[in-house]
């Protein structure tokens, strides 16, 4: 049975991890799949007949990416940060116009200010909502799109076709606030994943075992149950150990 750990890009909530997991499990021959949003990784167990390319395509069909296969959209994190700053500026301007300006063309000005926020900053929510619908999983993106689109398009109708109040600034505030929050969350999650990677790299790749009275250096994957490990001062433990009765006992040379 084959095993692989894939780094997944494009996830920004736990529901995204569920969508990726479902997509991987739909691949014929995949026995088990576990996706962690916190680390941005998918652990997959599959039959030898399954190719890694099939797993990559399954992730892409779900609307996400396997790291290293393609570039991040919108110029990566820097591009998203520029959109967020633009959204903050336009949202603040829309709030000032809504509460401080009283002119006959105020609605048209609000429409101009909020439209880039709704469809520029908020594009990631529309894309995420489409992914969730395609995979049969309702996520936070779908809720954001439903709420903000209702406010925006009702305001659009009230501007040109019907009589009623507008809620342009409300949709802009929701989109911008959530975009900022998700950016900060992804940044924190990314740093957590990097810290976990550094911890994993501390684990020794090779171990010293006693076989036939001799010290033998072997890869940690070849350690067998019941073998005696020799760990010298300053070395890390190359394997995880469990014991069932009593405290562990360590023997050191005198």
Secondary structure, 3 states (H helix, E strand, C coil): CEEEEEEEECCCCHHHHHHHHHHHHCCCCEEEEEEECCCCEEEEEECCCCCHHHHHHHHHHCCCEECCCCCCHHHHHHHHHHHHHHHHHHHHHHHHHHHHCCCCCHHHHHHHHHHHHHHHHCHHHHHHHHHHHHHCCCCHHHHHHHHHHHHHHHHHHHHHCCCCCCCHHHHHHHHHHHHHHHHHHHHHHHHHHHHHHHHHHCCCCEEEEEECCEEEEEEHHHCCCCCEEECCCCCCCCCCCCCCCCCCCCCCCC
